[in-house]
Amino acid sequence: MRAALGRVAHGLRWLRWYLRELTDESAYDRYVAHIRGEHPAATVPSRRAFERMRTQRQESDPRQGFRCC
């Protein structure tokens, strides 16, 4: 019983990871890890500021991201 619950929990963690990667929800987490690792003295922007920067970058160069409209 315990082993089965462990497999279910593992499967749910994998599914959560997969969906976050698929929807690019984890982009902010990767960005923060990059900033803290490569530029430790830099200020880490809020998630809202990060999303604003990312949207502006995508709108200025459509090749960097998918735009439907």
C-alpha positions in Angstrom: 0.0 0.0 0.0 2.8 2.4 1.0 4.7 1.7 -2.2 1.7 2.3 -4.3 1.1 5.7 -2.7 4.8 6.5 -3.3 4.4 5.7 -7.0 1.2 7.8 -7.2 3.0 10.7 -5.4 5.9 10.4 -7.8 3.6 10.4 -10.8 1.8 13.5 -9.6 5.1 15.3 -9.0 6.2 14.3 -12.5 2.9 15.5 -14.0 3.2 18.8 -12.2 6.7 19.3 -13.5 5.7 18.4 -17.0 2.8 20.8 -17.1 4.9 23.6 -15.7 7.5 23.0 -18.4 4.9 22.6 -21.2 3.2 25.9 -20.3 6.5 27.7 -19.5 5.3 28.4 -16.0 8.8 27.5 -14.7 10.5 30.2 -16.8 10.5 32.6 -13.8 12.1 30.0 -11.6 14.8 29.4 -14.1 15.4 33.1 -14.6 15.7 33.7 -10.8 18.2 30.7 -10.5 20.2 32.2 -13.4 20.3 35.7 -11.9 21.3 34.4 -8.4 24.0 32.1 -9.9 25.5 34.4 -12.5 24.8 37.9 -11.1 24.6 37.5 -7.3 24.7 41.3 -6.7 21.8 42.0 -9.1 18.3 42.6 -7.9 15.9 39.9 -8.8 12.7 41.4 -10.4 9.3 40.4 -9.2 7.4 37.8 -11.1 5.1 40.6 -12.5 8.1 42.6 -13.7 9.6 39.5 -15.2 6.4 38.7 -17.1 6.3 42.3 -18.3 9.9 42.2 -19.6 9.2 38.9 -21.3 6.1 40.1 -23.0 7.8 43.3 -24.2 10.7 41.2 -25.6 8.3 38.9 -27.4 6.3 41.8 -28.9 9.5 43.5 -30.1 10.7 40.4 -31.8 8.0 37.8 -32.6 10.7 35.2 -33.4 11.4 34.9 -29.7 8.0 33.7 -28.7 4.6 32.6 -30.1 2.1 35.3 -30.7 -1.3 34.3 -31.9 -2.6 37.8 -32.6 
